[in-house]
Amino acid sequence: MFDVDDIAELADVIIVGFAALVREGSIKVANLNTGIGAAVFAPNGTLVETNMDDIELSGAWPSF
């Protein structure tokens, strides 16, 4: 479990409880609702790494 307050402070944007941080050529998304789920996306939107399930991922990266 990560520190939700620390992640929220560092976040570039928080949407519906998911914090997004643009770092080191990637986009890191953390689920602030649970303090557990996290995902890393490449700048083109490709999922690089995650421990989130499909339900969390659908909320973490909305389609536009």
PDBQT receptor file of N, H, CA, C and O in Angstrom, charges set to zero:
ATOM      1  N   MET A   1       0.848  -1.178   0.000  1.00  0.00    +0.000 N 
ATOM      2  CA  MET A   1       0.000   0.000   0.000  1.00  0.00    +0.000 C 
ATOM      3  C   MET A   1       0.895   1.244   0.000  1.00  0.00    +0.000 C 
ATOM      4  O   MET A   1       1.872   1.318   0.745  1.00  0.00    +0.000 OA
ATOM      5  N   PHE A   2       0.550   2.210  -0.840  1.00  0.00    +0.000 N 
ATOM      6  H   PHE A   2      -0.244   2.150  -1.445  1.00  0.00    +0.000 HD
ATOM      7  CA  PHE A   2       1.310   3.445  -0.906  1.00  0.00    +0.000 C 
ATOM      8  C   PHE A   2       0.614   4.520  -0.089  1.00  0.00    +0.000 C 
ATOM      9  O   PHE A   2      -0.557   4.385   0.265  1.00  0.00    +0.000 OA
ATOM     10  N   ASP A   3       1.339   5.585   0.205  1.00  0.00    +0.000 N 
ATOM     11  H   ASP A   3       2.290   5.695  -0.083  1.00  0.00    +0.000 HD
ATOM     12  CA  ASP A   3       0.790   6.688   0.988  1.00  0.00    +0.000 C 
ATOM     13  C   ASP A   3      -0.063   7.571   0.075  1.00  0.00    +0.000 C 
ATOM     14  O   ASP A   3       0.467   8.301  -0.763  1.00  0.00    +0.000 OA
ATOM     15  N   VAL A   4      -1.363   7.501   0.239  1.00  0.00    +0.000 N 
ATOM     16  H   VAL A   4      -1.794   6.908   0.920  1.00  0.00    +0.000 HD
ATOM     17  CA  VAL A   4      -2.323   8.212  -0.596  1.00  0.00    +0.000 C 
ATOM     18  C   VAL A   4      -2.083   9.717  -0.563  1.00  0.00    +0.000 C 
ATOM     19  O   VAL A   4      -2.147  10.368  -1.606  1.00  0.00    +0.000 OA
ATOM     20  N   ASP A   5      -1.811  10.278   0.594  1.00  0.00    +0.000 N 
ATOM     21  H   ASP A   5      -1.759   9.750   1.442  1.00  0.00    +0.000 HD
ATOM     22  CA  ASP A   5      -1.580  11.717   0.717  1.00  0.00    +0.000 C 
ATOM     23  C   ASP A   5      -0.350  12.157  -0.068  1.00  0.00    +0.000 C 
ATOM     24  O   ASP A   5      -0.381  13.190  -0.736  1.00  0.00    +0.000 OA
ATOM     25  N   ASP A   6       0.737  11.380   0.007  1.00  0.00    +0.000 N 
ATOM     26  H   ASP A   6       0.761  10.541   0.550  1.00  0.00    +0.000 HD
ATOM     27  CA  ASP A   6       1.955  11.725  -0.726  1.00  0.00    +0.000 C 
ATOM     28  C   ASP A   6       1.719  11.690  -2.238  1.00  0.00    +0.000 C 
ATOM     29  O   ASP A   6       2.152  12.590  -2.957  1.00  0.00    +0.000 OA
ATOM     30  N   ILE A   7       1.037  10.657  -2.714  1.00  0.00    +0.000 N 
ATOM     31  H   ILE A   7       0.685   9.926  -2.130  1.00  0.00    +0.000 HD
ATOM     32  CA  ILE A   7       0.748  10.533  -4.152  1.00  0.00    +0.000 C 
ATOM     33  C   ILE A   7      -0.160  11.679  -4.596  1.00  0.00    +0.000 C 
ATOM     34  O   ILE A   7       0.062  12.263  -5.657  1.00  0.00    +0.000 OA
ATOM     35  N   ALA A   8      -1.165  12.004  -3.811  1.00  0.00    +0.000 N 
ATOM     36  H   ALA A   8      -1.345  11.530  -2.949  1.00  0.00    +0.000 HD
ATOM     37  CA  ALA A   8      -2.081  13.100  -4.169  1.00  0.00    +0.000 C 
ATOM     38  C   ALA A   8      -1.342  14.429  -4.269  1.00  0.00    +0.000 C 
ATOM     39  O   ALA A   8      -1.643  15.241  -5.145  1.00  0.00    +0.000 OA
ATOM     40  N   GLU A   9      -0.387  14.656  -3.389  1.00  0.00    +0.000 N 
ATOM     41  H   GLU A   9      -0.142  13.996  -2.678  1.00  0.00    +0.000 HD
ATOM     42  CA  GLU A   9       0.402  15.900  -3.425  1.00  0.00    +0.000 C 
ATOM     43  C   GLU A   9       1.254  15.996  -4.687  1.00  0.00    +0.000 C 
ATOM     44  O   GLU A   9       1.434  17.084  -5.234  1.00  0.00    +0.000 OA
ATOM     45  N   LEU A  10       1.780  14.857  -5.152  1.00  0.00    +0.000 N 
ATOM     46  H   LEU A  10       1.633  13.974  -4.707  1.00  0.00    +0.000 HD
ATOM     47  CA  LEU A  10       2.661  14.825  -6.316  1.00  0.00    +0.000 C 
ATOM     48  C   LEU A  10       1.908  14.787  -7.644  1.00  0.00    +0.000 C 
ATOM     49  O   LEU A  10       2.485  15.075  -8.692  1.00  0.00    +0.000 OA
ATOM     50  N   ALA A  11       0.641  14.438  -7.606  1.00  0.00    +0.000 N 
ATOM     51  H   ALA A  11       0.172  14.204  -6.754  1.00  0.00    +0.000 HD
ATOM     52  CA  ALA A  11      -0.136  14.208  -8.833  1.00  0.00    +0.000 C 
ATOM     53  C   ALA A  11      -0.237  15.457  -9.703  1.00  0.00    +0.000 C 
ATOM     54  O   ALA A  11      -0.382  16.577  -9.213  1.00  0.00    +0.000 OA
ATOM     55  N   ASP A  12      -0.157  15.224 -11.004  1.00  0.00    +0.000 N 
ATOM     56  H   ASP A  12      -0.039  14.314 -11.402  1.00  0.00    +0.000 HD
ATOM     57  CA  ASP A  12      -0.387  16.298 -11.968  1.00  0.00    +0.000 C 
ATOM     58  C   ASP A  12      -1.880  16.538 -12.129  1.00  0.00    +0.000 C 
ATOM     59  O   ASP A  12      -2.308  17.663 -12.389  1.00  0.00    +0.000 OA
ATOM     60  N   VAL A  13      -2.674  15.483 -11.974  1.00  0.00    +0.000 N 
ATOM     61  H   VAL A  13      -2.326  14.569 -11.762  1.00  0.00    +0.000 HD
ATOM     62  CA  VAL A  13      -4.131  15.586 -12.051  1.00  0.00    +0.000 C 
ATOM     63  C   VAL A  13      -4.739  14.414 -11.277  1.00  0.00    +0.000 C 
ATOM     64  O   VAL A  13      -4.174  13.321 -11.237  1.00  0.00    +0.000 OA
ATOM     65  N   ILE A  14      -5.892  14.661 -10.668  1.00  0.00    +0.000 N 
ATOM     66  H   ILE A  14      -6.351  15.549 -10.700  1.00  0.00    +0.000 HD
ATOM     67  CA  ILE A  14      -6.650  13.610  -9.992  1.00  0.00    +0.000 C 
ATOM     68  C   ILE A  14      -8.042  13.612 -10.595  1.00  0.00    +0.000 C 
ATOM     69  O   ILE A  14      -8.722  14.638 -10.602  1.00  0.00    +0.000 OA
ATOM     70  N   ILE A  15      -8.467  12.452 -11.105  1.00  0.00    +0.000 N 
ATOM     71  H   ILE A  15      -7.914  11.619 -11.100  1.00  0.00    +0.000 HD
ATOM     72  CA  ILE A  15      -9.788  12.315 -11.721  1.00  0.00    +0.000 C 
ATOM     73  C   ILE A  15     -10.464  11.094 -11.121  1.00  0.00    +0.000 C 
ATOM     74  O   ILE A  15      -9.941   9.982 -11.197  1.00  0.00    +0.000 OA
ATOM     75  N   VAL A  16     -11.620  11.307 -10.530  1.00  0.00    +0.000 N 
ATOM     76  H   VAL A  16     -12.044  12.210 -10.468  1.00  0.00    +0.000 HD
ATOM     77  CA  VAL A  16     -12.443  10.239  -9.957  1.00  0.00    +0.000 C 
ATOM     78  C   VAL A  16     -11.615   9.294  -9.081  1.00  0.00    +0.000 C 
ATOM     79  O   VAL A  16     -11.766   8.074  -9.150  1.00  0.00    +0.000 OA
ATOM     80  N   GLY A  17     -10.750   9.869  -8.268  1.00  0.00    +0.000 N 
ATOM     81  H   GLY A  17     -10.627  10.860  -8.211  1.00  0.00    +0.000 HD
ATOM     82  CA  GLY A  17      -9.984   9.067  -7.316  1.00  0.00    +0.000 C 
ATOM     83  C   GLY A  17      -8.729   8.429  -7.880  1.00  0.00    +0.000 C 
ATOM     84  O   GLY A  17      -8.055   7.684  -7.168  1.00  0.00    +0.000 OA
ATOM     85  N   PHE A  18      -8.390   8.694  -9.137  1.00  0.00    +0.000 N 
ATOM     86  H   PHE A  18      -8.937   9.300  -9.716  1.00  0.00    +0.000 HD
ATOM     87  CA  PHE A  18      -7.166   8.178  -9.740  1.00  0.00    +0.000 C 
ATOM     88  C   PHE A  18      -6.198   9.336  -9.949  1.00  0.00    +0.000 C 
ATOM     89  O   PHE A  18      -6.532  10.325 -10.602  1.00  0.00    +0.000 OA
ATOM     90  N   ALA A  19      -5.001   9.208  -9.392  1.00  0.00    +0.000 N 
ATOM     91  H   ALA A  19      -4.730   8.405  -8.862  1.00  0.00    +0.000 HD
ATOM     92  CA  ALA A  19      -3.978  10.242  -9.535  1.00  0.00    +0.000 C 
ATOM     93  C   ALA A  19      -3.090   9.892 -10.716  1.00  0.00    +0.000 C 
ATOM     94  O   ALA A  19      -2.650   8.750 -10.847  1.00  0.00    +0.000 OA
ATOM     95  N   ALA A  20      -2.827  10.864 -11.572  1.00  0.00    +0.000 N 
ATOM     96  H   ALA A  20      -3.185  11.792 -11.465  1.00  0.00    +0.000 HD
ATOM     97  CA  ALA A  20      -1.938  10.664 -12.714  1.00  0.00    +0.000 C 
ATOM     98  C   ALA A  20      -0.696  11.526 -12.525  1.00  0.00    +0.000 C 
ATOM     99  O   ALA A  20      -0.787  12.716 -12.226  1.00  0.00    +0.000 OA
ATOM    100  N   LEU A  21       0.460  10.904 -12.704  1.00  0.00    +0.000 N 
ATOM    101  H   LEU A  21       0.533   9.937 -12.947  1.00  0.00    +0.000 HD
ATOM    102  CA  LEU A  21       1.735  11.594 -12.589  1.00  0.00    +0.000 C 
ATOM    103  C   LEU A  21       2.516  11.369 -13.877  1.00  0.00    +0.000 C 
ATOM    104  O   LEU A  21       2.735  10.226 -14.278  1.00  0.00    +0.000 OA
ATOM    105  N   VAL A  22       2.930  12.432 -14.516  1.00  0.00    +0.000 N 
ATOM    106  H   VAL A  22       2.753  13.360 -14.190  1.00  0.00    +0.000 HD
ATOM    107  CA  VAL A  22       3.750  12.317 -15.718  1.00  0.00    +0.000 C 
ATOM    108  C   VAL A  22       5.201  12.378 -15.263  1.00  0.00    +0.000 C 
ATOM    109  O   VAL A  22       5.675  13.410 -14.789  1.00  0.00    +0.000 OA
ATOM    110  N   ARG A  23       5.896  11.255 -15.417  1.00  0.00    +0.000 N 
ATOM    111  H   ARG A  23       5.511  10.417 -15.803  1.00  0.00    +0.000 HD
ATOM    112  CA  ARG A  23       7.267  11.149 -14.931  1.00  0.00    +0.000 C 
ATOM    113  C   ARG A  23       8.105  10.308 -15.875  1.00  0.00    +0.000 C 
ATOM    114  O   ARG A  23       7.642   9.292 -16.393  1.00  0.00    +0.000 OA
ATOM    115  N   GLU A  24       9.348  10.738 -16.095  1.00  0.00    +0.000 N 
ATOM    116  H   GLU A  24       9.723  11.563 -15.674  1.00  0.00    +0.000 HD
ATOM    117  CA  GLU A  24      10.352   9.943 -16.799  1.00  0.00    +0.000 C 
ATOM    118  C   GLU A  24       9.832   9.313 -18.088  1.00  0.00    +0.000 C 
ATOM    119  O   GLU A  24      10.072   8.131 -18.336  1.00  0.00    +0.000 OA
ATOM    120  N   GLY A  25       9.134  10.071 -18.898  1.00  0.00    +0.000 N 
ATOM    121  H   GLY A  25       8.939  11.031 -18.696  1.00  0.00    +0.000 HD
ATOM    122  CA  GLY A  25       8.637   9.562 -20.165  1.00  0.00    +0.000 C 
ATOM    123  C   GLY A  25       7.508   8.565 -20.048  1.00  0.00    +0.000 C 
ATOM    124  O   GLY A  25       7.251   7.813 -20.989  1.00  0.00    +0.000 OA
ATOM    125  N   SER A  26       6.822   8.539 -18.907  1.00  0.00    +0.000 N 
ATOM    126  H   SER A  26       7.030   9.149 -18.143  1.00  0.00    +0.000 HD
ATOM    127  CA  SER A  26       5.689   7.633 -18.731  1.00  0.00    +0.000 C 
ATOM    128  C   SER A  26       4.595   8.336 -17.933  1.00  0.00    +0.000 C 
ATOM    129  O   SER A  26       4.813   9.398 -17.349  1.00  0.00    +0.000 OA
ATOM    130  N   ILE A  27       3.444   7.734 -17.924  1.00  0.00    +0.000 N 
ATOM    131  H   ILE A  27       3.268   6.872 -18.399  1.00  0.00    +0.000 HD
ATOM    132  CA  ILE A  27       2.320   8.241 -17.143  1.00  0.00    +0.000 C 
ATOM    133  C   ILE A  27       2.016   7.197 -16.090  1.00  0.00    +0.000 C 
ATOM    134  O   ILE A  27       1.682   6.057 -16.414  1.00  0.00    +0.000 OA
ATOM    135  N   LYS A  28       2.129   7.583 -14.838  1.00  0.00    +0.000 N 
ATOM    136  H   LYS A  28       2.400   8.509 -14.575  1.00  0.00    +0.000 HD
ATOM    137  CA  LYS A  28       1.866   6.664 -13.733  1.00  0.00    +0.000 C 
ATOM    138  C   LYS A  28       0.502   7.010 -13.150  1.00  0.00    +0.000 C 
ATOM    139  O   LYS A  28       0.209   8.171 -12.868  1.00  0.00    +0.000 OA
ATOM    140  N   VAL A  29      -0.321   5.990 -12.976  1.00  0.00    +0.000 N 
ATOM    141  H   VAL A  29      -0.083   5.046 -13.205  1.00  0.00    +0.000 HD
ATOM    142  CA  VAL A  29      -1.671   6.173 -12.448  1.00  0.00    +0.000 C 
ATOM    143  C   VAL A  29      -1.803   5.367 -11.166  1.00  0.00    +0.000 C 
ATOM    144  O   VAL A  29      -1.437   4.193 -11.126  1.00  0.00    +0.000 OA
ATOM    145  N   ALA A  30      -2.322   5.992 -10.123  1.00  0.00    +0.000 N 
ATOM    146  H   ALA A  30      -2.619   6.946 -10.155  1.00  0.00    +0.000 HD
ATOM    147  CA  ALA A  30      -2.502   5.328  -8.838  1.00  0.00    +0.000 C 
ATOM    148  C   ALA A  30      -3.948   5.469  -8.389  1.00  0.00    +0.000 C 
ATOM    149  O   ALA A  30      -4.537   6.545  -8.489  1.00  0.00    +0.000 OA
ATOM    150  N   ASN A  31      -4.512   4.380  -7.897  1.00  0.00    +0.000 N 
ATOM    151  H   ASN A  31      -4.033   3.506  -7.816  1.00  0.00    +0.000 HD
ATOM    152  CA  ASN A  31      -5.879   4.372  -7.390  1.00  0.00    +0.000 C 
ATOM    153  C   ASN A  31      -5.865   4.876  -5.950  1.00  0.00    +0.000 C 
ATOM    154  O   ASN A  31      -5.472   4.151  -5.037  1.00  0.00    +0.000 OA
ATOM    155  N   LEU A  32      -6.294   6.114  -5.753  1.00  0.00    +0.000 N 
ATOM    156  H   LEU A  32      -6.614   6.703  -6.495  1.00  0.00    +0.000 HD
ATOM    157  CA  LEU A  32      -6.307   6.701  -4.410  1.00  0.00    +0.000 C 
ATOM    158  C   LEU A  32      -7.446   6.162  -3.560  1.00  0.00    +0.000 C 
ATOM    159  O   LEU A  32      -7.435   6.315  -2.338  1.00  0.00    +0.000 OA
ATOM    160  N   ASN A  33      -8.424   5.536  -4.192  1.00  0.00    +0.000 N 
ATOM    161  H   ASN A  33      -8.433   5.411  -5.184  1.00  0.00    +0.000 HD
ATOM    162  CA  ASN A  33      -9.557   4.986  -3.450  1.00  0.00    +0.000 C 
ATOM    163  C   ASN A  33      -9.153   3.792  -2.604  1.00  0.00    +0.000 C 
ATOM    164  O   ASN A  33      -9.665   3.617  -1.499  1.00  0.00    +0.000 OA
ATOM    165  N   THR A  34      -8.232   2.959  -3.111  1.00  0.00    +0.000 N 
ATOM    166  H   THR A  34      -7.816   3.102  -4.009  1.00  0.00    +0.000 HD
ATOM    167  CA  THR A  34      -7.833   1.759  -2.394  1.00  0.00    +0.000 C 
ATOM    168  C   THR A  34      -6.426   1.848  -1.820  1.00  0.00    +0.000 C 
ATOM    169  O   THR A  34      -6.101   1.157  -0.855  1.00  0.00    +0.000 OA
ATOM    170  N   GLY A  35      -5.584   2.706  -2.417  1.00  0.00    +0.000 N 
ATOM    171  H   GLY A  35      -5.849   3.267  -3.202  1.00  0.00    +0.000 HD
ATOM    172  CA  GLY A  35      -4.196   2.792  -1.976  1.00  0.00    +0.000 C 
ATOM    173  C   GLY A  35      -3.357   1.618  -2.421  1.00  0.00    +0.000 C 
ATOM    174  O   GLY A  35      -2.249   1.421  -1.921  1.00  0.00    +0.000 OA
ATOM    175  N   ILE A  36      -3.870   0.829  -3.363  1.00  0.00    +0.000 N 
ATOM    176  H   ILE A  36      -4.769   0.989  -3.770  1.00  0.00    +0.000 HD
ATOM    177  CA  ILE A  36      -3.142  -0.364  -3.810  1.00  0.00    +0.000 C 
ATOM    178  C   ILE A  36      -2.888  -0.351  -5.313  1.00  0.00    +0.000 C 
ATOM    179  O   ILE A  36      -1.752  -0.558  -5.738  1.00  0.00    +0.000 OA
ATOM    180  N   GLY A  37      -3.907  -0.114  -6.121  1.00  0.00    +0.000 N 
ATOM    181  H   GLY A  37      -4.830   0.054  -5.776  1.00  0.00    +0.000 HD
ATOM    182  CA  GLY A  37      -3.800  -0.243  -7.573  1.00  0.00    +0.000 C 
ATOM    183  C   GLY A  37      -2.922   0.816  -8.205  1.00  0.00    +0.000 C 
ATOM    184  O   GLY A  37      -3.032   2.000  -7.888  1.00  0.00    +0.000 OA
ATOM    185  N   ALA A  38      -2.044   0.380  -9.105  1.00  0.00    +0.000 N 
ATOM    186  H   ALA A  38      -1.955  -0.583  -9.362  1.00  0.00    +0.000 HD
ATOM    187  CA  ALA A  38      -1.183   1.304  -9.831  1.00  0.00    +0.000 C 
ATOM    188  C   ALA A  38      -0.941   0.767 -11.238  1.00  0.00    +0.000 C 
ATOM    189  O   ALA A  38      -0.970  -0.442 -11.469  1.00  0.00    +0.000 OA
ATOM    190  N   ALA A  39      -0.701   1.682 -12.171  1.00  0.00    +0.000 N 
ATOM    191  H   ALA A  39      -0.678   2.664 -11.983  1.00  0.00    +0.000 HD
ATOM    192  CA  ALA A  39      -0.404   1.306 -13.549  1.00  0.00    +0.000 C 
ATOM    193  C   ALA A  39       0.574   2.307 -14.139  1.00  0.00    +0.000 C 
ATOM    194  O   ALA A  39       0.617   3.467 -13.731  1.00  0.00    +0.000 OA
ATOM    195  N   VAL A  40       1.362   1.844 -15.109  1.00  0.00    +0.000 N 
ATOM    196  H   VAL A  40       1.328   0.901 -15.441  1.00  0.00    +0.000 HD
ATOM    197  CA  VAL A  40       2.295   2.707 -15.829  1.00  0.00    +0.000 C 
ATOM    198  C   VAL A  40       1.966   2.595 -17.314  1.00  0.00    +0.000 C 
ATOM    199  O   VAL A  40       1.871   1.497 -17.862  1.00  0.00    +0.000 OA
ATOM    200  N   PHE A  41       1.793   3.756 -17.958  1.00  0.00    +0.000 N 
ATOM    201  H   PHE A  41       1.871   4.648 -17.513  1.00  0.00    +0.000 HD
ATOM    202  CA  PHE A  41       1.488   3.810 -19.378  1.00  0.00    +0.000 C 
ATOM    203  C   PHE A  41       2.616   4.524 -20.109  1.00  0.00    +0.000 C 
ATOM    204  O   PHE A  41       3.222   5.453 -19.576  1.00  0.00    +0.000 OA
ATOM    205  N   ALA A  42       2.894   4.083 -21.339  1.00  0.00    +0.000 N 
ATOM    206  H   ALA A  42       2.402   3.328 -21.772  1.00  0.00    +0.000 HD
ATOM    207  CA  ALA A  42       3.813   4.796 -22.222  1.00  0.00    +0.000 C 
ATOM    208  C   ALA A  42       3.092   6.049 -22.708  1.00  0.00    +0.000 C 
ATOM    209  O   ALA A  42       1.863   6.101 -22.649  1.00  0.00    +0.000 OA
ATOM    210  N   PRO A  43       3.818   7.061 -23.188  1.00  0.00    +0.000 N 
ATOM    211  CA  PRO A  43       3.169   8.282 -23.662  1.00  0.00    +0.000 C 
ATOM    212  C   PRO A  43       2.122   8.052 -24.757  1.00  0.00    +0.000 C 
ATOM    213  O   PRO A  43       1.211   8.864 -24.920  1.00  0.00    +0.000 OA
ATOM    214  N   ASN A  44       2.245   6.952 -25.509  1.00  0.00    +0.000 N 
ATOM    215  H   ASN A  44       2.985   6.293 -25.377  1.00  0.00    +0.000 HD
ATOM    216  CA  ASN A  44       1.266   6.665 -26.556  1.00  0.00    +0.000 C 
ATOM    217  C   ASN A  44       0.031   5.934 -26.029  1.00  0.00    +0.000 C 
ATOM    218  O   ASN A  44      -0.858   5.587 -26.807  1.00  0.00    +0.000 OA
ATOM    219  N   GLY A  45      -0.034   5.696 -24.710  1.00  0.00    +0.000 N 
ATOM    220  H   GLY A  45       0.688   5.978 -24.078  1.00  0.00    +0.000 HD
ATOM    221  CA  GLY A  45      -1.187   5.053 -24.098  1.00  0.00    +0.000 C 
ATOM    222  C   GLY A  45      -1.068   3.559 -23.919  1.00  0.00    +0.000 C 
ATOM    223  O   GLY A  45      -1.989   2.932 -23.395  1.00  0.00    +0.000 OA
ATOM    224  N   THR A  46       0.037   2.965 -24.336  1.00  0.00    +0.000 N 
ATOM    225  H   THR A  46       0.785   3.474 -24.761  1.00  0.00    +0.000 HD
ATOM    226  CA  THR A  46       0.248   1.532 -24.173  1.00  0.00    +0.000 C 
ATOM    227  C   THR A  46       0.511   1.205 -22.707  1.00  0.00    +0.000 C 
ATOM    228  O   THR A  46       1.340   1.846 -22.061  1.00  0.00    +0.000 OA
ATOM    229  N   LEU A  47      -0.195   0.211 -22.189  1.00  0.00    +0.000 N 
ATOM    230  H   LEU A  47      -0.869  -0.309 -22.714  1.00  0.00    +0.000 HD
ATOM    231  CA  LEU A  47       0.007  -0.219 -20.811  1.00  0.00    +0.000 C 
ATOM    232  C   LEU A  47       1.352  -0.931 -20.703  1.00  0.00    +0.000 C 
ATOM    233  O   LEU A  47       1.611  -1.894 -21.425  1.00  0.00    +0.000 OA
ATOM    234  N   VAL A  48       2.203  -0.454 -19.800  1.00  0.00    +0.000 N 
ATOM    235  H   VAL A  48       1.992   0.328 -19.214  1.00  0.00    +0.000 HD
ATOM    236  CA  VAL A  48       3.531  -1.022 -19.613  1.00  0.00    +0.000 C 
ATOM    237  C   VAL A  48       3.539  -2.013 -18.459  1.00  0.00    +0.000 C 
ATOM    238  O   VAL A  48       4.089  -3.108 -18.579  1.00  0.00    +0.000 OA
ATOM    239  N   GLU A  49       2.926  -1.629 -17.339  1.00  0.00    +0.000 N 
ATOM    240  H   GLU A  49       2.479  -0.740 -17.242  1.00  0.00    +0.000 HD
ATOM    241  CA  GLU A  49       2.957  -2.458 -16.140  1.00  0.00    +0.000 C 
ATOM    242  C   GLU A  49       1.764  -2.095 -15.260  1.00  0.00    +0.000 C 
ATOM    243  O   GLU A  49       1.357  -0.935 -15.200  1.00  0.00    +0.000 OA
ATOM    244  N   THR A  50       1.200  -3.109 -14.570  1.00  0.00    +0.000 N 
ATOM    245  H   THR A  50       1.530  -4.052 -14.618  1.00  0.00    +0.000 HD
ATOM    246  CA  THR A  50       0.083  -2.832 -13.668  1.00  0.00    +0.000 C 
ATOM    247  C   THR A  50      -0.110  -3.946 -12.650  1.00  0.00    +0.000 C 
ATOM    248  O   THR A  50       0.341  -5.075 -12.844  1.00  0.00    +0.000 OA
ATOM    249  N   ASN A  51      -0.773  -3.610 -11.586  1.00  0.00    +0.000 N 
ATOM    250  H   ASN A  51      -1.139  -2.693 -11.428  1.00  0.00    +0.000 HD
ATOM    251  CA  ASN A  51      -1.281  -4.601 -10.648  1.00  0.00    +0.000 C 
ATOM    252  C   ASN A  51      -2.789  -4.404 -10.495  1.00  0.00    +0.000 C 
ATOM    253  O   ASN A  51      -3.411  -4.997  -9.613  1.00  0.00    +0.000 OA
ATOM    254  N   MET A  52      -3.384  -3.552 -11.375  1.00  0.00    +0.000 N 
ATOM    255  H   MET A  52      -2.879  -3.071 -12.091  1.00  0.00    +0.000 HD
ATOM    256  CA  MET A  52      -4.818  -3.283 -11.342  1.00  0.00    +0.000 C 
ATOM    257  C   MET A  52      -5.586  -4.370 -12.090  1.00  0.00    +0.000 C 
ATOM    258  O   MET A  52      -5.062  -5.003 -13.007  1.00  0.00    +0.000 OA
ATOM    259  N   ASP A  53      -6.835  -4.572 -11.682  1.00  0.00    +0.000 N 
ATOM    260  H   ASP A  53      -7.261  -4.058 -10.937  1.00  0.00    +0.000 HD
ATOM    261  CA  ASP A  53      -7.687  -5.483 -12.432  1.00  0.00    +0.000 C 
ATOM    262  C   ASP A  53      -8.385  -4.703 -13.559  1.00  0.00    +0.000 C 
ATOM    263  O   ASP A  53      -8.236  -3.485 -13.651  1.00  0.00    +0.000 OA
ATOM    264  N   ASP A  54      -9.136  -5.395 -14.407  1.00  0.00    +0.000 N 
ATOM    265  H   ASP A  54      -9.256  -6.385 -14.333  1.00  0.00    +0.000 HD
ATOM    266  CA  ASP A  54      -9.769  -4.763 -15.573  1.00  0.00    +0.000 C 
ATOM    267  C   ASP A  54     -10.738  -3.645 -15.190  1.00  0.00    +0.000 C 
ATOM    268  O   ASP A  54     -10.842  -2.651 -15.909  1.00  0.00    +0.000 OA
ATOM    269  N   ILE A  55     -11.441  -3.789 -14.078  1.00  0.00    +0.000 N 
ATOM    270  H   ILE A  55     -11.356  -4.597 -13.494  1.00  0.00    +0.000 HD
ATOM    271  CA  ILE A  55     -12.396  -2.768 -13.641  1.00  0.00    +0.000 C 
ATOM    272  C   ILE A  55     -11.656  -1.480 -13.284  1.00  0.00    +0.000 C 
ATOM    273  O   ILE A  55     -12.069  -0.398 -13.702  1.00  0.00    +0.000 OA
ATOM    274  N   GLU A  56     -10.569  -1.581 -12.517  1.00  0.00    +0.000 N 
ATOM    275  H   GLU A  56     -10.233  -2.460 -12.178  1.00  0.00    +0.000 HD
ATOM    276  CA  GLU A  56      -9.795  -0.397 -12.154  1.00  0.00    +0.000 C 
ATOM    277  C   GLU A  56      -9.205   0.266 -13.393  1.00  0.00    +0.000 C 
ATOM    278  O   GLU A  56      -9.225   1.492 -13.510  1.00  0.00    +0.000 OA
ATOM    279  N   LEU A  57      -8.683  -0.531 -14.315  1.00  0.00    +0.000 N 
ATOM    280  H   LEU A  57      -8.666  -1.526 -14.220  1.00  0.00    +0.000 HD
ATOM    281  CA  LEU A  57      -8.062   0.028 -15.512  1.00  0.00    +0.000 C 
ATOM    282  C   LEU A  57      -9.062   0.787 -16.369  1.00  0.00    +0.000 C 
ATOM    283  O   LEU A  57      -8.707   1.797 -16.977  1.00  0.00    +0.000 OA
ATOM    284  N   SER A  58     -10.292   0.324 -16.430  1.00  0.00    +0.000 N 
ATOM    285  H   SER A  58     -10.580  -0.497 -15.937  1.00  0.00    +0.000 HD
ATOM    286  CA  SER A  58     -11.280   1.020 -17.241  1.00  0.00    +0.000 C 
ATOM    287  C   SER A  58     -11.568   2.416 -16.672  1.00  0.00    +0.000 C 
ATOM    288  O   SER A  58     -11.907   3.331 -17.423  1.00  0.00    +0.000 OA
ATOM    289  N   GLY A  59     -11.436   2.582 -15.367  1.00  0.00    +0.000 N 
ATOM    290  H   GLY A  59     -11.161   1.839 -14.757  1.00  0.00    +0.000 HD
ATOM    291  CA  GLY A  59     -11.632   3.889 -14.738  1.00  0.00    +0.000 C 
ATOM    292  C   GLY A  59     -10.381   4.740 -14.752  1.00  0.00    +0.000 C 
ATOM    293  O   GLY A  59     -10.462   5.968 -14.711  1.00  0.00    +0.000 OA
ATOM    294  N   ALA A  60      -9.215   4.097 -14.810  1.00  0.00    +0.000 N 
ATOM    295  H   ALA A  60      -9.148   3.100 -14.843  1.00  0.00    +0.000 HD
ATOM    296  CA  ALA A  60      -7.960   4.828 -14.743  1.00  0.00    +0.000 C 
ATOM    297  C   ALA A  60      -7.591   5.483 -16.061  1.00  0.00    +0.000 C 
ATOM    298  O   ALA A  60      -6.889   6.494 -16.069  1.00  0.00    +0.000 OA
ATOM    299  N   TRP A  61      -8.040   4.937 -17.159  1.00  0.00    +0.000 N 
ATOM    300  H   TRP A  61      -8.610   4.115 -17.153  1.00  0.00    +0.000 HD
ATOM    301  CA  TRP A  61      -7.648   5.464 -18.465  1.00  0.00    +0.000 C 
ATOM    302  C   TRP A  61      -8.860   5.561 -19.340  1.00  0.00    +0.000 C 
ATOM    303  O   TRP A  61      -9.072   4.702 -20.196  1.00  0.00    +0.000 OA
ATOM    304  N   PRO A  62      -9.682   6.606 -19.149  1.00  0.00    +0.000 N 
ATOM    305  CA  PRO A  62     -10.914   6.711 -19.934  1.00  0.00    +0.000 C 
ATOM    306  C   PRO A  62     -10.639   6.926 -21.411  1.00  0.00    +0.000 C 
ATOM    307  O   PRO A  62      -9.661   7.575 -21.782  1.00  0.00    +0.000 OA
ATOM    308  N   SER A  63     -11.500   6.382 -22.245  1.00  0.00    +0.000 N 
ATOM    309  H   SER A  63     -12.294   5.854 -21.943  1.00  0.00    +0.000 HD
ATOM    310  CA  SER A  63     -11.358   6.631 -23.682  1.00  0.00    +0.000 C 
ATOM    311  C   SER A  63     -12.027   7.958 -24.008  1.00  0.00    +0.000 C 
ATOM    312  O   SER A  63     -13.046   8.309 -23.413  1.00  0.00    +0.000 OA
ATOM    313  N   PHE A  64     -11.467   8.679 -24.933  1.00  0.00    +0.000 N 
ATOM    314  H   PHE A  64     -10.639   8.394 -25.416  1.00  0.00    +0.000 HD
ATOM    315  CA  PHE A  64     -11.982  10.000 -25.295  1.00  0.00    +0.000 C 
ATOM    316  C   PHE A  64     -12.634   9.950 -26.648  1.00  0.00    +0.000 C 
ATOM    317  O   PHE A  64     -13.132  10.967 -27.131  1.00  0.00    +0.000 OA
TER     318      PHE A  64
